[in-house]
Amino acid sequence: MENSEVLKATETQKLINRRGNLVTASSDENLKDIFHHIRTSKSAAVINFGASWCHACGQILPSFNKLSNKFPKLSFIYADIDECPETTQHIRYTPTFHFFRDGERVDEMFGAGEERLHDRLWLHSDS
């Protein structure tokens, strides 16, 4: 599958979220607002830092979206490092997942793997 096909597939997959708990950060300002909301609301959240050119990111994104339906109490955020370069400059590997609880980052996962991601989500969710 070529990169353009992966992008089209992932764009389609991003739309499939029945719970409304999946958002995409569209800019640095938007991602800063999301971080502020996570800190102040103290809600459980996971941020998927990826890139459109990253093959592994394109492979895990449909699973990330599917899992957002399975864990409705978690907020799911996708942030493309090229769309949010200032806020994501600390990200060295893609995909990288950050898990938040009570306003603080409590865990981190590098790389793709649906089963590993599912297990981490289960660990950090209330459901």
Disulfide bonds with the S-S distance in Angstrom:
none
